[in-house]
Amino acid sequence: MGAAGAAPRRRLLIGPETYEMVFGTVYTGLMTNLLLAVACLPLVALVAATDLATTWPLAALTAPLLGPALAAAFAVFAAFSTDGSTTVVRTFARAWRRHLRRGLAIGALATGAVVVAAVDVAFFWGRTTGAVAIPVLVTLAAGAVTTAVLALVAVPEMAGARLRAVLLAAVVLGARRWYLSAGALLVLGLLASVVAVRPVVGLGFAAAPLLYAAWGACRFVLRPAR
């Protein structure tokens, strides 16, 4: 048959670039979730298999592992956001090794602040002075967590800066743009609640998208320091 009788080709509604972007995004998210779980395996095991009301001291000892793991995950997000890189394992492993010491230090500082605040809240609970002390302690704990997350976002992007400078930038800029810091904290609280109730769902599916949202807000907060 001639060319006139040939059936017209159907145009693809979605091009191959779109498929590649979708699969790259899904792969990056799922692989980041897996690597986070592996990097924090002792903490994950405690959350999933024990009652934290009784094993919280062990959870506090292993919680600093979140520091380098989150710094590595944020490095993966930065690489993917900048040039669409899907070398998740290599990027995560390299960032985890490079920022291990500072990540552990930030994680330990935040964990210590939260544990002290939690113990003090338990002490003041039910006392007449608790109405004044408890809100202050909760605010300080929330500020410590927010500062730690901002610092962990800044660590991969301020690799040459000293830890004190990173923490100072996180405190000052986090307070200056408190509304974005509060939004990031709410996202992290949502993630923590999902992980506490459904560890498999939280760590397997929800971690990467919620952390990406928190990372985006924190990155905007830290823009003047970059």
Long-range contacts (C-beta under 8 A, 24 or more apart in sequence): 21-84, 24-80, 24-84, 24-86, 25-80, 27-86, 27-88, 28-76, 28-80, 28-86, 28-88, 28-208, 29-208, 29-209, 29-212, 30-204, 30-205, 30-208, 31-88, 31-89, 32-73, 32-76, 32-77, 32-88, 32-92, 32-207, 32-208, 32-211, 33-203, 33-204, 33-205, 33-207, 33-208, 35-69, 35-72, 35-73, 35-88, 35-89, 35-92, 36-69, 36-70, 36-73, 36-203, 36-207, 36-208, 37-203, 37-204, 39-65, 39-68, 39-69, 39-72, 39-96, 40-65, 40-66, 40-69, 44-199, 44-203, 47-195, 47-196, 47-199, 48-199, 48-200, 52-196, 60-111, 60-115, 63-107, 63-111, 64-104, 64-107, 64-108, 64-111, 65-104, 65-107, 66-107, 67-102, 67-103, 67-104, 67-105, 67-106, 67-107, 67-108, 67-110, 67-148, 67-152, 68-96, 68-99, 68-100, 68-102, 68-103, 68-104, 68-107, 69-96, 69-103, 70-103, 70-149, 70-152, 70-211, 71-95, 71-96, 71-99, 71-102, 71-103, 71-152, 71-155, 71-156, 72-96, 72-99, 72-103, 73-208, 73-211, 73-215, 74-152, 74-153, 74-155, 74-156, 74-211, 74-215, 75-99, 75-156, 77-211, 77-212, 77-215, 78-156, 78-157, 78-219, 95-156, 98-159, 99-155, 99-156, 99-159, 102-155, 102-163, 102-166, 103-152, 103-155, 105-163, 106-148, 106-151, 106-152, 106-155, 106-163, 106-167, 107-148, 109-144, 109-148, 110-144, 110-145, 110-147, 110-148, 113-140, 113-141, 113-144, 114-141, 114-144, 114-145, 117-141, 117-144, 142-185, 143-174, 145-185, 145-188, 146-174, 146-181, 146-182, 146-184, 146-185, 147-171, 147-174, 149-184, 149-185, 149-188, 149-214, 149-218, 150-174, 150-181, 150-184, 150-218, 150-221, 150-222, 153-215, 153-218, 153-219, 153-222, 154-222, 154-225, 154-226, 157-222, 157-226, 158-225, 158-226, 169-222, 169-225, 170-222, 173-221, 173-222, 173-224, 173-225, 174-221, 177-220, 177-221, 180-217, 180-218, 180-220, 180-221, 181-217, 181-218, 181-221, 183-217, 184-213, 184-214, 184-217, 184-218, 184-221, 187-213, 187-214, 187-217, 188-214
